[in-house]
Amino acid sequence: MSSWIEKHIERAISQTVAGFGDWCVTLESSDSEDRWVQITWETVNFAFPSTDDPTTVLATLPGTPLVELVAAEPGSYVTISHGASESLPRLAELVAAYMRDVLSVTPDPSLWIVSEQQI
């Protein structure tokens, strides 16, 4: 279920490496625009609708190498750093689990709108 997410992570990485600036791939729930994930070469930024401690919530997700909490604001967002291609495919599994467990949206590609931009 996470292979489509892995392709988008690889896209953000490859576009940045190819010299297109800092590339961002955004996945937005087709049912709720306040449920989103933004992927860049170095970070993943998630909508964080919960008021719980982000560290506690992230600890419930699959362990992923080279991932670290960078910033968080309960009720708004959580940002993690990652080790780019060295974190794959487990980073994609973490994103899929986050979609399902935190955002309450099935990580099915038909339920997500994908957009890309240079930032």
N, C-alpha and C positions, 0 to 999 in steps of 0.2 A: 504493500500500500504506500510505501514511502519512496519508491523509485522515481515517481514524477517530481517529488520534492527535491530529490537528489539532483535531478537534471536542472532544476532552477537554481540550486546552489552552485552547481558547476557553471551555469550561464553567468551568474554574477561574478564569479571568479575569473572566467575566461575573458569576459568583456573588459574587465579591469586590467588584467595582464596584457591584453592585446592593445592597450593604450587608449581606450575609450573613456578615460577618467574613472572616477569612482562610480561603479555601476550598481544600481539597486533594482532588485526584482521584488515586486509587491504582490502578495497573495491576499485577496480580500474575499471574505465570505459573501456569496451571492445573496444570502438572506439577511445579512446584518453588516453594515459598513463599519461598525465599531468592533468587528472581529477581523484582525489583520495580522500579517507577518511581513516584515521587510528584511530582505536578505542582501547583504553586501559582502565584499571580499573578506572583510575582517569581523563583521558583526551580524547578529540577527536581532532585530527589534520586534518585540511582540506586543500586541495590545494586552493589557493586564487589567481585566475588569474587577478582579478581586481586591479586597482590602486586607487580605492575609499577608503575612511576611513573605516576600518574593523568594527569599533563600529557602524557606520551608517548602514552598510550592515547587521550586526547581529541584529540590532534593528527591521529590517523588517521581521524577522523570528518569528515563534511561540514562545511565552514565555515559558520558561522551568525552573522549580525550581532548585536551587543549581547549576546554570550554570554561569560561569564567564570567561571573556576574560583573557587569561594568557599571550599570546604573539602573535605578528602578524608582517608580513612583506608584505606590498602590492605588488602584482605581484608574490607572492611566496606561503605563507601559513598563516593560522590562527589557533591558538590552544586555546581551551576552556577547563576549568575544569568542572567536573560534579559530581553529588552526587551519582554515581553508580546506584544501583537498585532503590534508592529513587527518581531518576529523570525519571524513566521509567513510562509509555510509551511515555511521552511527549518529551524526548530526541530523541527517534526514529523519531518522527514527525518532530523535528527540523532538524535532519540529512536528512530526505527525502526532506524537503523544501529547504535545502541548495543545495542538488544535483540538484533539478529542477531549482531553481531560480538563484543560483550563478554559479554552474558548467554547467548549461544548458544541463543536462542529465536526462532523465526520471528515477525516482527511481524504475524501474522495475528490479527485480533480474536477469532477463535474459540478461540485459545490463551491468552487473557488474561481474568482476572476483574477487573471494574471496580467500585470502591467510591468513595464520596464522603463527606466530612465537613468540618465547620467546625472549624478548629484555633485 
